[in-house]
Amino acid sequence: MKRWYAVQTRPRKEPLAEWHLHNQDFVTFCPCARRARRVGRRMQSVLAPFFPGYIFVALDTQRQRWRSINGTIGVVRLVCCGASPDSPPAALPHGLVERLQELSTPDGELSFDERLVPGDRVRIAGGPFDALCGILERAGEADRVTILLEILSRKTRVEMDRGRLIAA
């Protein structure tokens, strides 16, 4: 029976680790989100891993040779239950990775497009307002929303993409 496990990768080597694990016939998943990155004087939106330094791999520990994951290029280690070399890998909770896959597009970009209505409390995922909570004020056309945030003890309206919101 296959379960999902976390694999720690070298810094910014998630695509390399995924590629080498695919070559070994492992099924992997690396959820991504849009992030603002400064390139020269401009801010550019790039697709980056949602969990930097980690990817997920589906394994059947009874039938697959999972120890080879630790020797894969780009991989630091498979996250295990203990510190000893004989420790079994730590399985992720049932449904966690499956839910992330449901929320992602075919290229792996997460889209938290939940049924949100004005007045709902929301949390922002990614971008300059990452992890801030606010109240959904207005859902406009073309996937744009207006959120009421409290910044510096003052209510401020911020307009952004609907795909960056999670129900709080």
C-alpha positions in Angstrom: 0.0 0.0 0.0 1.5 3.3 -1.1 1.7 6.2 1.3 3.2 9.7 0.9 6.5 10.6 2.6 8.5 13.8 2.8 11.9 14.1 1.3 14.3 16.8 2.4 16.2 18.3 -0.6 19.3 20.5 -0.9 18.5 24.2 -1.0 16.7 25.2 -4.2 17.3 21.7 -5.7 13.7 20.4 -5.6 13.4 20.1 -9.5 16.8 18.3 -9.6 15.8 15.8 -6.9 12.4 15.3 -8.5 14.0 14.5 -11.9 16.4 12.0 -10.4 13.6 10.3 -8.4 11.5 10.0 -11.5 14.4 8.3 -13.2 14.3 5.7 -10.4 10.5 5.2 -11.0 9.3 7.0 -7.9 6.1 9.1 -8.0 6.8 12.6 -6.6 4.9 15.8 -6.0 6.2 19.3 -5.4 3.4 21.8 -4.8 4.3 25.3 -6.0 3.0 28.8 -5.5 3.6 32.2 -7.1 6.1 34.3 -5.2 7.4 37.8 -5.8 11.1 37.8 -6.5 13.3 40.9 -7.2 15.2 40.7 -10.5 17.3 43.8 -10.9 15.0 46.7 -10.1 11.8 44.8 -11.0 9.6 42.5 -9.0 8.8 39.4 -11.0 6.2 36.7 -10.2 7.9 33.2 -10.2 6.7 29.7 -9.5 8.5 28.5 -6.3 8.0 25.4 -4.1 5.3 26.0 -1.4 7.4 24.0 1.0 11.0 25.1 0.2 13.5 22.3 0.8 10.9 19.5 0.6 9.1 17.3 -1.9 6.7 14.4 -1.5 7.3 10.9 -2.7 4.7 8.0 -2.9 6.2 4.7 -1.5 5.2 1.2 -0.6 7.9 0.6 2.0 7.3 -3.2 1.9 7.9 -3.6 -1.8 10.0 -0.6 -3.0 13.7 -0.1 -2.3 13.2 3.2 -0.5 16.7 3.5 1.0 18.0 4.5 -2.4 16.2 7.8 -2.0 18.9 9.0 0.5 21.6 8.5 -2.2 19.7 10.4 -4.9 21.3 13.6 -6.3 19.7 16.7 -4.8 18.3 14.8 -1.8 19.5 15.3 1.7 17.4 12.5 3.3 14.0 10.9 3.5 12.3 12.1 6.7 12.3 9.2 9.2 10.8 8.5 12.6 14.1 8.4 14.5 17.7 9.3 14.3 19.1 5.8 13.8 19.9 4.5 10.3 17.4 1.7 10.7 14.5 4.0 11.5 11.5 3.6 9.1 10.3 6.7 7.1 7.6 8.8 8.6 4.4 8.6 6.6 2.4 11.8 6.1 -1.3 11.9 7.3 -3.8 10.3 5.0 -5.3 12.8 2.5 -2.8 15.6 3.0 -0.9 15.3 -0.3 -4.0 14.2 -2.1 -5.8 17.4 -1.0 -2.8 19.5 -2.2 -2.9 17.7 -5.5 -6.7 18.5 -5.8 -5.9 22.2 -5.2 -3.1 22.3 -7.7 -3.1 22.9 -11.5 -1.5 20.4 -13.9 1.9 22.2 -13.6 1.8 21.9 -9.8 0.7 25.5 -8.9 -1.5 25.6 -5.8 -4.8 27.5 -6.2 -6.7 28.0 -3.0 -9.9 28.8 -4.8 -12.4 28.0 -2.1 -16.0 29.2 -2.0 -15.4 32.4 -0.1 -18.1 35.1 0.3 -17.7 38.7 1.5 -17.5 38.8 5.3 -15.4 35.6 5.5 -12.2 35.7 7.5 -9.3 34.8 5.1 -5.5 34.2 5.3 -3.2 35.2 2.5 -0.7 32.6 1.1 2.3 34.0 -0.6 3.4 37.4 -1.8 4.3 40.5 0.4 1.3 39.9 2.7 2.1 36.2 3.3 0.4 34.8 6.4 -1.6 37.9 7.2 -5.3 37.5 8.1 -8.1 39.8 7.1 -11.8 40.0 6.1 -12.9 39.5 2.5 -14.7 42.7 1.6 -15.5 42.3 -2.1 -15.0 39.7 -4.8 -14.6 41.5 -8.1 -14.4 40.4 -11.7 -11.4 38.6 -13.2 -10.5 36.7 -10.1 -9.6 39.9 -8.1 -10.7 40.4 -4.5 -10.6 43.2 -2.0 -9.5 42.3 1.5 -9.6 44.5 4.6 -6.3 44.1 6.5 -5.2 45.6 9.8 -1.8 47.0 9.2 -0.1 49.3 11.7 -3.3 49.5 13.8 -5.2 50.8 10.8 -7.7 49.1 8.5 -6.3 49.0 4.9 -8.0 47.7 1.7 -5.8 45.5 -0.4 -6.6 44.1 -3.8 -5.1 40.8 -5.0 -5.7 37.5 -6.8 -8.4 35.2 -5.4 -6.0 32.3 -5.8 -3.9 33.5 -2.9 -6.6 33.2 -0.3 -7.3 30.5 2.3 -10.2 30.4 4.6 -9.0 31.2 8.1 
